[in-house]
Amino acid sequence: MSAINLRDKYIKALEDRRQDVVDQMLAGVKGMDQYEFLRGRYSSLADAENIFRELLGKYIDEDEESSSGP
């Protein structure tokens, strides 16, 4: 599996899990505790995606710099 395929699968999995959380919230929560849990889960998934994209961007930048050479 190439790095690009792995990246795409990871981003898709995060998006799917975030959508699952949204669906659960829209279906109704049993109480404030469940709402806060789901809200935290959604935020954590969004943070994970942002961190991954940041790291991926740094990796791509470093790769481009090293391949361009002096």
mmJSON file of the N, C-alpha and C atoms, coordinates in Angstrom:
{"data_MODEL":{"atom_site":{
"group_PDB":["ATOM","ATOM","ATOM","ATOM","ATOM","ATOM","ATOM","ATOM","ATOM","ATOM","ATOM","ATOM","ATOM","ATOM","ATOM","ATOM","ATOM","ATOM","ATOM","ATOM","ATOM","ATOM","ATOM","ATOM","ATOM","ATOM","ATOM","ATOM","ATOM","ATOM","ATOM","ATOM","ATOM","ATOM","ATOM","ATOM","ATOM","ATOM","ATOM","ATOM","ATOM","ATOM","ATOM","ATOM","ATOM","ATOM","ATOM","ATOM","ATOM","ATOM","ATOM","ATOM","ATOM","ATOM","ATOM","ATOM","ATOM","ATOM","ATOM","ATOM","ATOM","ATOM","ATOM","ATOM","ATOM","ATOM","ATOM","ATOM","ATOM","ATOM","ATOM","ATOM","ATOM","ATOM","ATOM","ATOM","ATOM","ATOM","ATOM","ATOM","ATOM","ATOM","ATOM","ATOM","ATOM","ATOM","ATOM","ATOM","ATOM","ATOM","ATOM","ATOM","ATOM","ATOM","ATOM","ATOM","ATOM","ATOM","ATOM","ATOM","ATOM","ATOM","ATOM","ATOM","ATOM","ATOM","ATOM","ATOM","ATOM","ATOM","ATOM","ATOM","ATOM","ATOM","ATOM","ATOM","ATOM","ATOM","ATOM","ATOM","ATOM","ATOM","ATOM","ATOM","ATOM","ATOM","ATOM","ATOM","ATOM","ATOM","ATOM","ATOM","ATOM","ATOM","ATOM","ATOM","ATOM","ATOM","ATOM","ATOM","ATOM","ATOM","ATOM","ATOM","ATOM","ATOM","ATOM","ATOM","ATOM","ATOM","ATOM","ATOM","ATOM","ATOM","ATOM","ATOM","ATOM","ATOM","ATOM","ATOM","ATOM","ATOM","ATOM","ATOM","ATOM","ATOM","ATOM","ATOM","ATOM","ATOM","ATOM","ATOM","ATOM","ATOM","ATOM","ATOM","ATOM","ATOM","ATOM","ATOM","ATOM","ATOM","ATOM","ATOM","ATOM","ATOM","ATOM","ATOM","ATOM","ATOM","ATOM","ATOM","ATOM","ATOM","ATOM","ATOM","ATOM","ATOM","ATOM","ATOM","ATOM","ATOM","ATOM","ATOM","ATOM","ATOM","ATOM","ATOM","ATOM","ATOM"],
"id":[1,2,3,4,5,6,7,8,9,10,11,12,13,14,15,16,17,18,19,20,21,22,23,24,25,26,27,28,29,30,31,32,33,34,35,36,37,38,39,40,41,42,43,44,45,46,47,48,49,50,51,52,53,54,55,56,57,58,59,60,61,62,63,64,65,66,67,68,69,70,71,72,73,74,75,76,77,78,79,80,81,82,83,84,85,86,87,88,89,90,91,92,93,94,95,96,97,98,99,100,101,102,103,104,105,106,107,108,109,110,111,112,113,114,115,116,117,118,119,120,121,122,123,124,125,126,127,128,129,130,131,132,133,134,135,136,137,138,139,140,141,142,143,144,145,146,147,148,149,150,151,152,153,154,155,156,157,158,159,160,161,162,163,164,165,166,167,168,169,170,171,172,173,174,175,176,177,178,179,180,181,182,183,184,185,186,187,188,189,190,191,192,193,194,195,196,197,198,199,200,201,202,203,204,205,206,207,208,209,210],
"type_symbol":["N","C","C","N","C","C","N","C","C","N","C","C","N","C","C","N","C","C","N","C","C","N","C","C","N","C","C","N","C","C","N","C","C","N","C","C","N","C","C","N","C","C","N","C","C","N","C","C","N","C","C","N","C","C","N","C","C","N","C","C","N","C","C","N","C","C","N","C","C","N","C","C","N","C","C","N","C","C","N","C","C","N","C","C","N","C","C","N","C","C","N","C","C","N","C","C","N","C","C","N","C","C","N","C","C","N","C","C","N","C","C","N","C","C","N","C","C","N","C","C","N","C","C","N","C","C","N","C","C","N","C","C","N","C","C","N","C","C","N","C","C","N","C","C","N","C","C","N","C","C","N","C","C","N","C","C","N","C","C","N","C","C","N","C","C","N","C","C","N","C","C","N","C","C","N","C","C","N","C","C","N","C","C","N","C","C","N","C","C","N","C","C","N","C","C","N","C","C","N","C","C","N","C","C","N","C","C","N","C","C"],
"label_atom_id":["N","CA","C","N","CA","C","N","CA","C","N","CA","C","N","CA","C","N","CA","C","N","CA","C","N","CA","C","N","CA","C","N","CA","C","N","CA","C","N","CA","C","N","CA","C","N","CA","C","N","CA","C","N","CA","C","N","CA","C","N","CA","C","N","CA","C","N","CA","C","N","CA","C","N","CA","C","N","CA","C","N","CA","C","N","CA","C","N","CA","C","N","CA","C","N","CA","C","N","CA","C","N","CA","C","N","CA","C","N","CA","C","N","CA","C","N","CA","C","N","CA","C","N","CA","C","N","CA","C","N","CA","C","N","CA","C","N","CA","C","N","CA","C","N","CA","C","N","CA","C","N","CA","C","N","CA","C","N","CA","C","N","CA","C","N","CA","C","N","CA","C","N","CA","C","N","CA","C","N","CA","C","N","CA","C","N","CA","C","N","CA","C","N","CA","C","N","CA","C","N","CA","C","N","CA","C","N","CA","C","N","CA","C","N","CA","C","N","CA","C","N","CA","C","N","CA","C","N","CA","C","N","CA","C","N","CA","C","N","CA","C","N","CA","C"],
"label_alt_id":[null,null,null,null,null,null,null,null,null,null,null,null,null,null,null,null,null,null,null,null,null,null,null,null,null,null,null,null,null,null,null,null,null,null,null,null,null,null,null,null,null,null,null,null,null,null,null,null,null,null,null,null,null,null,null,null,null,null,null,null,null,null,null,null,null,null,null,null,null,null,null,null,null,null,null,null,null,null,null,null,null,null,null,null,null,null,null,null,null,null,null,null,null,null,null,null,null,null,null,null,null,null,null,null,null,null,null,null,null,null,null,null,null,null,null,null,null,null,null,null,null,null,null,null,null,null,null,null,null,null,null,null,null,null,null,null,null,null,null,null,null,null,null,null,null,null,null,null,null,null,null,null,null,null,null,null,null,null,null,null,null,null,null,null,null,null,null,null,null,null,null,null,null,null,null,null,null,null,null,null,null,null,null,null,null,null,null,null,null,null,null,null,null,null,null,null,null,null,null,null,null,null,null,null,null,null,null,null,null,null],
"label_comp_id":["MET","MET","MET","SER","SER","SER","ALA","ALA","ALA","ILE","ILE","ILE","ASN","ASN","ASN","LEU","LEU","LEU","ARG","ARG","ARG","ASP","ASP","ASP","LYS","LYS","LYS","TYR","TYR","TYR","ILE","ILE","ILE","LYS","LYS","LYS","ALA","ALA","ALA","LEU","LEU","LEU","GLU","GLU","GLU","ASP","ASP","ASP","ARG","ARG","ARG","ARG","ARG","ARG","GLN","GLN","GLN","ASP","ASP","ASP","VAL","VAL","VAL","VAL","VAL","VAL","ASP","ASP","ASP","GLN","GLN","GLN","MET","MET","MET","LEU","LEU","LEU","ALA","ALA","ALA","GLY","GLY","GLY","VAL","VAL","VAL","LYS","LYS","LYS","GLY","GLY","GLY","MET","MET","MET","ASP","ASP","ASP","GLN","GLN","GLN","TYR","TYR","TYR","GLU","GLU","GLU","PHE","PHE","PHE","LEU","LEU","LEU","ARG","ARG","ARG","GLY","GLY","GLY","ARG","ARG","ARG","TYR","TYR","TYR","SER","SER","SER","SER","SER","SER","LEU","LEU","LEU","ALA","ALA","ALA","ASP","ASP","ASP","ALA","ALA","ALA","GLU","GLU","GLU","ASN","ASN","ASN","ILE","ILE","ILE","PHE","PHE","PHE","ARG","ARG","ARG","GLU","GLU","GLU","LEU","LEU","LEU","LEU","LEU","LEU","GLY","GLY","GLY","LYS","LYS","LYS","TYR","TYR","TYR","ILE","ILE","ILE","ASP","ASP","ASP","GLU","GLU","GLU","ASP","ASP","ASP","GLU","GLU","GLU","GLU","GLU","GLU","SER","SER","SER","SER","SER","SER","SER","SER","SER","GLY","GLY","GLY","PRO","PRO","PRO"],
"label_asym_id":["A","A","A","A","A","A","A","A","A","A","A","A","A","A","A","A","A","A","A","A","A","A","A","A","A","A","A","A","A","A","A","A","A","A","A","A","A","A","A","A","A","A","A","A","A","A","A","A","A","A","A","A","A","A","A","A","A","A","A","A","A","A","A","A","A","A","A","A","A","A","A","A","A","A","A","A","A","A","A","A","A","A","A","A","A","A","A","A","A","A","A","A","A","A","A","A","A","A","A","A","A","A","A","A","A","A","A","A","A","A","A","A","A","A","A","A","A","A","A","A","A","A","A","A","A","A","A","A","A","A","A","A","A","A","A","A","A","A","A","A","A","A","A","A","A","A","A","A","A","A","A","A","A","A","A","A","A","A","A","A","A","A","A","A","A","A","A","A","A","A","A","A","A","A","A","A","A","A","A","A","A","A","A","A","A","A","A","A","A","A","A","A","A","A","A","A","A","A","A","A","A","A","A","A","A","A","A","A","A","A"],
"label_entity_id":["1","1","1","1","1","1","1","1","1","1","1","1","1","1","1","1","1","1","1","1","1","1","1","1","1","1","1","1","1","1","1","1","1","1","1","1","1","1","1","1","1","1","1","1","1","1","1","1","1","1","1","1","1","1","1","1","1","1","1","1","1","1","1","1","1","1","1","1","1","1","1","1","1","1","1","1","1","1","1","1","1","1","1","1","1","1","1","1","1","1","1","1","1","1","1","1","1","1","1","1","1","1","1","1","1","1","1","1","1","1","1","1","1","1","1","1","1","1","1","1","1","1","1","1","1","1","1","1","1","1","1","1","1","1","1","1","1","1","1","1","1","1","1","1","1","1","1","1","1","1","1","1","1","1","1","1","1","1","1","1","1","1","1","1","1","1","1","1","1","1","1","1","1","1","1","1","1","1","1","1","1","1","1","1","1","1","1","1","1","1","1","1","1","1","1","1","1","1","1","1","1","1","1","1","1","1","1","1","1","1"],
"label_seq_id":[1,1,1,2,2,2,3,3,3,4,4,4,5,5,5,6,6,6,7,7,7,8,8,8,9,9,9,10,10,10,11,11,11,12,12,12,13,13,13,14,14,14,15,15,15,16,16,16,17,17,17,18,18,18,19,19,19,20,20,20,21,21,21,22,22,22,23,23,23,24,24,24,25,25,25,26,26,26,27,27,27,28,28,28,29,29,29,30,30,30,31,31,31,32,32,32,33,33,33,34,34,34,35,35,35,36,36,36,37,37,37,38,38,38,39,39,39,40,40,40,41,41,41,42,42,42,43,43,43,44,44,44,45,45,45,46,46,46,47,47,47,48,48,48,49,49,49,50,50,50,51,51,51,52,52,52,53,53,53,54,54,54,55,55,55,56,56,56,57,57,57,58,58,58,59,59,59,60,60,60,61,61,61,62,62,62,63,63,63,64,64,64,65,65,65,66,66,66,67,67,67,68,68,68,69,69,69,70,70,70],
"pdbx_PDB_ins_code":[null,null,null,null,null,null,null,null,null,null,null,null,null,null,null,null,null,null,null,null,null,null,null,null,null,null,null,null,null,null,null,null,null,null,null,null,null,null,null,null,null,null,null,null,null,null,null,null,null,null,null,null,null,null,null,null,null,null,null,null,null,null,null,null,null,null,null,null,null,null,null,null,null,null,null,null,null,null,null,null,null,null,null,null,null,null,null,null,null,null,null,null,null,null,null,null,null,null,null,null,null,null,null,null,null,null,null,null,null,null,null,null,null,null,null,null,null,null,null,null,null,null,null,null,null,null,null,null,null,null,null,null,null,null,null,null,null,null,null,null,null,null,null,null,null,null,null,null,null,null,null,null,null,null,null,null,null,null,null,null,null,null,null,null,null,null,null,null,null,null,null,null,null,null,null,null,null,null,null,null,null,null,null,null,null,null,null,null,null,null,null,null,null,null,null,null,null,null,null,null,null,null,null,null,null,null,null,null,null,null],
"Cartn_x":[0.854,0.0,0.902,0.626,1.443,1.035,1.903,1.641,0.41,0.2,-0.957,-2.253,-2.261,-3.451,-3.723,-2.667,-2.802,-3.356,-2.83,-3.321,-4.81,-5.199,-6.599,-7.509,-7.078,-7.89,-8.022,-6.938,-6.968,-7.907,-7.799,-8.672,-10.127,-10.377,-11.749,-12.301,-11.464,-11.907,-12.246,-11.437,-11.73,-13.039,-13.22,-14.449,-15.67,-15.554,-16.666,-17.018,-16.002,-16.248,-16.864,-16.41,-17.018,-18.479,-18.766,-20.155,-21.006,-20.455,-21.173,-21.54,-20.611,-20.876,-21.985,-21.923,-22.968,-24.321,-24.353,-25.608,-26.176,-25.295,-25.753,-26.333,-25.677,-26.155,-27.506,-27.643,-28.895,-30.041,-29.701,-30.718,-31.245,-30.502,-30.938,-30.032,-29.761,-28.926,-29.794,-29.35,-30.139,-29.935,-28.86,-28.596,-27.395,-27.132,-26.023,-24.68,-24.552,-23.302,-22.991,-23.988,-23.775,-23.463,-24.138,-23.877,-22.436,-21.981,-20.611,-19.593,-19.888,-19.003,-18.888,-20.026,-20.018,-19.354,-19.586,-18.952,-17.431,-16.972,-15.545,-14.964,-15.703,-15.246,-15.102,-16.087,-16.039,-14.824,-14.591,-13.448,-12.127,-12.047,-10.826,-10.543,-11.58,-11.402,-10.979,-11.564,-11.182,-9.725,-9.323,-7.936,-6.979,-7.351,-6.497,-6.296,-7.35,-7.231,-6.342,-6.51,-5.696,-4.218,-3.923,-2.539,-1.941,-2.696,-2.219,-1.917,-2.819,-2.606,-1.39,-1.196,-0.024,1.262,1.307,2.496,2.752,1.695,1.827,2.367,1.872,2.37,3.839,4.278,5.693,6.533,6.043,6.766,6.925,5.869,5.922,6.887,6.839,7.761,9.209,9.489,10.854,11.298,10.391,10.709,11.037,10.268,10.517,11.845,12.163,13.43,14.608,14.505,15.622,15.774,14.696,14.786,15.262,15.079,15.515,17.022,17.615,19.072,19.661,20.981,21.668,22.029],
"Cartn_y":[-1.171,0.0,1.238,2.145,3.35,4.339,5.289,6.313,7.137,7.359,8.146,7.395,6.092,5.292,5.266,5.122,5.117,6.452,7.538,8.874,9.011,8.613,8.728,7.882,6.68,5.806,6.38,6.951,7.527,8.732,9.622,10.802,10.367,9.383,8.881,8.281,7.526,6.925,8.006,9.056,10.154,10.856,11.105,11.752,10.886,9.587,8.674,8.668,8.649,8.637,9.951,11.048,12.344,12.377,11.843,11.815,10.927,9.817,8.95,9.709,10.519,11.311,12.318,12.984,13.951,13.253,12.092,11.342,10.978,10.568,10.238,11.47,12.611,13.834,14.257,14.135,14.528,13.569,12.319,11.336,11.594,12.39,12.725,12.089,12.838,12.347,12.174,11.305,10.986,11.985,12.739,13.705,14.556,15.486,16.396,15.664,14.627,13.865,13.243,12.654,12.033,13.102,14.231,15.315,15.802,16.022,16.485,15.452,14.179,13.115,13.145,13.228,13.232,14.489,15.605,16.854,16.744,16.169,15.962,15.002,13.962,12.976,13.638,14.45,15.153,16.075,16.812,17.727,16.967,15.839,15.033,14.506,14.074,13.588,14.721,15.896,17.052,17.436,17.413,17.71,16.697,15.422,14.382,14.618,15.008,15.273,16.487,17.538,18.739,18.462,17.709,17.362,16.529,15.575,14.731,15.571,16.481,17.33,18.242,18.772,19.597,18.809,17.62,16.78,16.377,16.06,15.675,16.841,18.043,19.226,19.465,19.311,19.483,18.426,17.2,16.107,16.399,16.864,17.173,18.317,19.357,20.487,20.034,19.207,18.71,17.846,17.034,16.169,16.996,18.059,18.917,19.644,20.097,20.791,19.855,18.626,17.691,17.216,17.162,16.692,17.802,19.075,20.165,20.338,19.989,20.001,21.384,21.476,22.787,23.184],
"Cartn_z":[0.0,0.0,0.0,-0.888,-0.961,0.133,0.354,1.374,1.005,-0.265,-0.703,-0.405,-0.669,-0.364,1.127,1.904,3.355,3.85,3.308,3.673,3.375,2.172,1.772,2.658,2.988,3.842,5.25,5.774,7.119,7.169,6.193,6.145,5.992,5.155,4.948,6.244,6.961,8.226,9.242,9.318,10.24,9.868,8.578,8.12,8.425,8.2,8.479,9.964,10.811,12.257,12.72,12.146,12.508,12.084,10.9,10.439,11.338,11.813,12.748,14.02,14.512,15.719,15.446,14.297,13.936,13.847,13.22,13.097,14.467,15.387,16.738,17.436,17.25,17.884,17.308,16.004,15.361,15.699,15.989,16.358,17.771,18.503,19.857,20.886,21.904,22.996,24.234,25.115,26.304,27.434,27.339,28.389,28.061,28.94,28.733,28.733,29.557,29.599,28.25,27.612,26.307,25.257,25.334,24.394,24.525,25.746,25.968,25.501,25.728,25.252,23.729,23.047,21.584,21.032,21.68,21.248,21.386,22.49,22.697,21.677,21.382,20.383,19.017,18.65,17.371,17.313,18.38,18.428,18.336,19.003,18.967,17.564,16.879,15.508,14.578,14.758,13.949,14.231,15.5,15.86,15.243,15.278,14.704,13.211,12.526,11.095,10.842,11.632,11.455,11.725,12.773,13.092,11.961,11.47,10.372,9.137,8.805,7.624,7.809,9.027,9.312,9.119,9.726,9.612,8.167,7.464,6.065,5.25,5.526,4.82,5.091,6.346,6.683,5.989,5.962,5.304,3.817,3.186,1.748,1.494,2.352,2.198,2.338,3.347,3.55,2.38,1.872,0.747,-0.496,-0.727,-1.885,-1.746,-0.525,-0.298,-0.525,-0.037,-0.185,-1.624,-2.378,-3.761,-4.696,-4.311,-5.176,-5.104,-3.973,-3.843,-3.919,-3.644,-3.696,-5.096],
"occupancy":[1.0,1.0,1.0,1.0,1.0,1.0,1.0,1.0,1.0,1.0,1.0,1.0,1.0,1.0,1.0,1.0,1.0,1.0,1.0,1.0,1.0,1.0,1.0,1.0,1.0,1.0,1.0,1.0,1.0,1.0,1.0,1.0,1.0,1.0,1.0,1.0,1.0,1.0,1.0,1.0,1.0,1.0,1.0,1.0,1.0,1.0,1.0,1.0,1.0,1.0,1.0,1.0,1.0,1.0,1.0,1.0,1.0,1.0,1.0,1.0,1.0,1.0,1.0,1.0,1.0,1.0,1.0,1.0,1.0,1.0,1.0,1.0,1.0,1.0,1.0,1.0,1.0,1.0,1.0,1.0,1.0,1.0,1.0,1.0,1.0,1.0,1.0,1.0,1.0,1.0,1.0,1.0,1.0,1.0,1.0,1.0,1.0,1.0,1.0,1.0,1.0,1.0,1.0,1.0,1.0,1.0,1.0,1.0,1.0,1.0,1.0,1.0,1.0,1.0,1.0,1.0,1.0,1.0,1.0,1.0,1.0,1.0,1.0,1.0,1.0,1.0,1.0,1.0,1.0,1.0,1.0,1.0,1.0,1.0,1.0,1.0,1.0,1.0,1.0,1.0,1.0,1.0,1.0,1.0,1.0,1.0,1.0,1.0,1.0,1.0,1.0,1.0,1.0,1.0,1.0,1.0,1.0,1.0,1.0,1.0,1.0,1.0,1.0,1.0,1.0,1.0,1.0,1.0,1.0,1.0,1.0,1.0,1.0,1.0,1.0,1.0,1.0,1.0,1.0,1.0,1.0,1.0,1.0,1.0,1.0,1.0,1.0,1.0,1.0,1.0,1.0,1.0,1.0,1.0,1.0,1.0,1.0,1.0,1.0,1.0,1.0,1.0,1.0,1.0,1.0,1.0,1.0,1.0,1.0,1.0],
"B_iso_or_equiv":[0.0,0.0,0.0,0.0,0.0,0.0,0.0,0.0,0.0,0.0,0.0,0.0,0.0,0.0,0.0,0.0,0.0,0.0,0.0,0.0,0.0,0.0,0.0,0.0,0.0,0.0,0.0,0.0,0.0,0.0,0.0,0.0,0.0,0.0,0.0,0.0,0.0,0.0,0.0,0.0,0.0,0.0,0.0,0.0,0.0,0.0,0.0,0.0,0.0,0.0,0.0,0.0,0.0,0.0,0.0,0.0,0.0,0.0,0.0,0.0,0.0,0.0,0.0,0.0,0.0,0.0,0.0,0.0,0.0,0.0,0.0,0.0,0.0,0.0,0.0,0.0,0.0,0.0,0.0,0.0,0.0,0.0,0.0,0.0,0.0,0.0,0.0,0.0,0.0,0.0,0.0,0.0,0.0,0.0,0.0,0.0,0.0,0.0,0.0,0.0,0.0,0.0,0.0,0.0,0.0,0.0,0.0,0.0,0.0,0.0,0.0,0.0,0.0,0.0,0.0,0.0,0.0,0.0,0.0,0.0,0.0,0.0,0.0,0.0,0.0,0.0,0.0,0.0,0.0,0.0,0.0,0.0,0.0,0.0,0.0,0.0,0.0,0.0,0.0,0.0,0.0,0.0,0.0,0.0,0.0,0.0,0.0,0.0,0.0,0.0,0.0,0.0,0.0,0.0,0.0,0.0,0.0,0.0,0.0,0.0,0.0,0.0,0.0,0.0,0.0,0.0,0.0,0.0,0.0,0.0,0.0,0.0,0.0,0.0,0.0,0.0,0.0,0.0,0.0,0.0,0.0,0.0,0.0,0.0,0.0,0.0,0.0,0.0,0.0,0.0,0.0,0.0,0.0,0.0,0.0,0.0,0.0,0.0,0.0,0.0,0.0,0.0,0.0,0.0,0.0,0.0,0.0,0.0,0.0,0.0],
"pdbx_formal_charge":[null,null,null,null,null,null,null,null,null,null,null,null,null,null,null,null,null,null,null,null,null,null,null,null,null,null,null,null,null,null,null,null,null,null,null,null,null,null,null,null,null,null,null,null,null,null,null,null,null,null,null,null,null,null,null,null,null,null,null,null,null,null,null,null,null,null,null,null,null,null,null,null,null,null,null,null,null,null,null,null,null,null,null,null,null,null,null,null,null,null,null,null,null,null,null,null,null,null,null,null,null,null,null,null,null,null,null,null,null,null,null,null,null,null,null,null,null,null,null,null,null,null,null,null,null,null,null,null,null,null,null,null,null,null,null,null,null,null,null,null,null,null,null,null,null,null,null,null,null,null,null,null,null,null,null,null,null,null,null,null,null,null,null,null,null,null,null,null,null,null,null,null,null,null,null,null,null,null,null,null,null,null,null,null,null,null,null,null,null,null,null,null,null,null,null,null,null,null,null,null,null,null,null,null,null,null,null,null,null,null],
"auth_seq_id":[1,1,1,2,2,2,3,3,3,4,4,4,5,5,5,6,6,6,7,7,7,8,8,8,9,9,9,10,10,10,11,11,11,12,12,12,13,13,13,14,14,14,15,15,15,16,16,16,17,17,17,18,18,18,19,19,19,20,20,20,21,21,21,22,22,22,23,23,23,24,24,24,25,25,25,26,26,26,27,27,27,28,28,28,29,29,29,30,30,30,31,31,31,32,32,32,33,33,33,34,34,34,35,35,35,36,36,36,37,37,37,38,38,38,39,39,39,40,40,40,41,41,41,42,42,42,43,43,43,44,44,44,45,45,45,46,46,46,47,47,47,48,48,48,49,49,49,50,50,50,51,51,51,52,52,52,53,53,53,54,54,54,55,55,55,56,56,56,57,57,57,58,58,58,59,59,59,60,60,60,61,61,61,62,62,62,63,63,63,64,64,64,65,65,65,66,66,66,67,67,67,68,68,68,69,69,69,70,70,70],
"auth_comp_id":["MET","MET","MET","SER","SER","SER","ALA","ALA","ALA","ILE","ILE","ILE","ASN","ASN","ASN","LEU","LEU","LEU","ARG","ARG","ARG","ASP","ASP","ASP","LYS","LYS","LYS","TYR","TYR","TYR","ILE","ILE","ILE","LYS","LYS","LYS","ALA","ALA","ALA","LEU","LEU","LEU","GLU","GLU","GLU","ASP","ASP","ASP","ARG","ARG","ARG","ARG","ARG","ARG","GLN","GLN","GLN","ASP","ASP","ASP","VAL","VAL","VAL","VAL","VAL","VAL","ASP","ASP","ASP","GLN","GLN","GLN","MET","MET","MET","LEU","LEU","LEU","ALA","ALA","ALA","GLY","GLY","GLY","VAL","VAL","VAL","LYS","LYS","LYS","GLY","GLY","GLY","MET","MET","MET","ASP","ASP","ASP","GLN","GLN","GLN","TYR","TYR","TYR","GLU","GLU","GLU","PHE","PHE","PHE","LEU","LEU","LEU","ARG","ARG","ARG","GLY","GLY","GLY","ARG","ARG","ARG","TYR","TYR","TYR","SER","SER","SER","SER","SER","SER","LEU","LEU","LEU","ALA","ALA","ALA","ASP","ASP","ASP","ALA","ALA","ALA","GLU","GLU","GLU","ASN","ASN","ASN","ILE","ILE","ILE","PHE","PHE","PHE","ARG","ARG","ARG","GLU","GLU","GLU","LEU","LEU","LEU","LEU","LEU","LEU","GLY","GLY","GLY","LYS","LYS","LYS","TYR","TYR","TYR","ILE","ILE","ILE","ASP","ASP","ASP","GLU","GLU","GLU","ASP","ASP","ASP","GLU","GLU","GLU","GLU","GLU","GLU","SER","SER","SER","SER","SER","SER","SER","SER","SER","GLY","GLY","GLY","PRO","PRO","PRO"],
"auth_asym_id":["A","A","A","A","A","A","A","A","A","A","A","A","A","A","A","A","A","A","A","A","A","A","A","A","A","A","A","A","A","A","A","A","A","A","A","A","A","A","A","A","A","A","A","A","A","A","A","A","A","A","A","A","A","A","A","A","A","A","A","A","A","A","A","A","A","A","A","A","A","A","A","A","A","A","A","A","A","A","A","A","A","A","A","A","A","A","A","A","A","A","A","A","A","A","A","A","A","A","A","A","A","A","A","A","A","A","A","A","A","A","A","A","A","A","A","A","A","A","A","A","A","A","A","A","A","A","A","A","A","A","A","A","A","A","A","A","A","A","A","A","A","A","A","A","A","A","A","A","A","A","A","A","A","A","A","A","A","A","A","A","A","A","A","A","A","A","A","A","A","A","A","A","A","A","A","A","A","A","A","A","A","A","A","A","A","A","A","A","A","A","A","A","A","A","A","A","A","A","A","A","A","A","A","A","A","A","A","A","A","A"],
"auth_atom_id":["N","CA","C","N","CA","C","N","CA","C","N","CA","C","N","CA","C","N","CA","C","N","CA","C","N","CA","C","N","CA","C","N","CA","C","N","CA","C","N","CA","C","N","CA","C","N","CA","C","N","CA","C","N","CA","C","N","CA","C","N","CA","C","N","CA","C","N","CA","C","N","CA","C","N","CA","C","N","CA","C","N","CA","C","N","CA","C","N","CA","C","N","CA","C","N","CA","C","N","CA","C","N","CA","C","N","CA","C","N","CA","C","N","CA","C","N","CA","C","N","CA","C","N","CA","C","N","CA","C","N","CA","C","N","CA","C","N","CA","C","N","CA","C","N","CA","C","N","CA","C","N","CA","C","N","CA","C","N","CA","C","N","CA","C","N","CA","C","N","CA","C","N","CA","C","N","CA","C","N","CA","C","N","CA","C","N","CA","C","N","CA","C","N","CA","C","N","CA","C","N","CA","C","N","CA","C","N","CA","C","N","CA","C","N","CA","C","N","CA","C","N","CA","C","N","CA","C","N","CA","C","N","CA","C","N","CA","C","N","CA","C","N","CA","C"],
"pdbx_PDB_model_num":[1,1,1,1,1,1,1,1,1,1,1,1,1,1,1,1,1,1,1,1,1,1,1,1,1,1,1,1,1,1,1,1,1,1,1,1,1,1,1,1,1,1,1,1,1,1,1,1,1,1,1,1,1,1,1,1,1,1,1,1,1,1,1,1,1,1,1,1,1,1,1,1,1,1,1,1,1,1,1,1,1,1,1,1,1,1,1,1,1,1,1,1,1,1,1,1,1,1,1,1,1,1,1,1,1,1,1,1,1,1,1,1,1,1,1,1,1,1,1,1,1,1,1,1,1,1,1,1,1,1,1,1,1,1,1,1,1,1,1,1,1,1,1,1,1,1,1,1,1,1,1,1,1,1,1,1,1,1,1,1,1,1,1,1,1,1,1,1,1,1,1,1,1,1,1,1,1,1,1,1,1,1,1,1,1,1,1,1,1,1,1,1,1,1,1,1,1,1,1,1,1,1,1,1,1,1,1,1,1,1]
}}}
